[in-house]
Amino acid sequence: MFKIYLSRTVSPGIGIHLPASIEEIRDAYAMLNGTDTIPLETATAYIVSSVPNMYPYLYEVPVTKHTLEELNYLAYRVEWTGLAG
């Protein structure tokens, strides 16, 4: 499981645990998008994971719907293989 924190430069962030349902991902994205008028592309994701060496690869990943879907898929795969502590 990953814990992800989506953050904007001018507003509070939103936390979500992955893997998550499609609805949870959409809700988090919509909440983050509605936090201010600056384009969502300025948001970044901060990921906490028990998978070794994951942090440097996923530090400050730009947030898009595609990125969230990909991170969610990765979280499902990690959970399925038992790599996450």
N, C-alpha and C positions, 0 to 999 in steps of 0.2 A: 504494500500500500504506500502511496505517496501522499504527503500533505503538501498542498500547493497554496501559495498566497499570491493572489493577483493584486498588483498595486499600480496606482496612477501617481503621477508626480504631484498632483495638487489635491488629492482626496484620499480618504482612508481606503485601505485595501479590503479584499474579500477572501476569506479562507474557504477551501474546499478539499475534501479527501477524495483521492482517486484510487481505484476505479470508482466511477460514479455513473449514474444513469444519464441518458441523453438529456432528460428533463433537467437534472441538476446542473449539467454543463451549460445548457441554454439559459437557465435562471441566473447562474453566476455571471455569465457573459453579459446578459441583459442588465443585471444590477451594476456591473462595472461600467458598462457603456452609458448608463444613465446617471453616473456620478458627477459629471461636469461636461462642459461643451468642447473640451480639447479632444481631438481625434483619439479613438481607442488605440490606435497603433503606437501611442506613446506609453502604453501600459507594459509592464514586465511581469514575469512570473518568477517567483522564488520557490524552489522545490526542496522539500526535506524528504530524504529517503534513507532506508537502511541499506540500500544496495551500495557496495563499495565503489568509490570514485564517481558516483553519479553527479554529485554537486558541481564539480568544475564544468561538466558538459552542459548542464541545464541552468547555470547561473544567469539570471536576468534574460530569460528567453522572451522575445517579443510575443505579445498575446494576440492571437487571431483565433477564429473559430477552428481553423484547420490545426493550429498548434495544440489547442485544447483537446481536440479529437485524437490527435497523435499521442499526446501524453497519456490520455485515458487508455488508449489501446496498449501502450507500453506498460502501464500499471496493471492491466488485466494479464498481460503476458508474464510479467514479473510475479504476480500473485499465483498464476497457474503453475509456473515452474518452481515455486517455492523459494525463490531467491531473496525475497523480502523477509527479513527477520521476523 
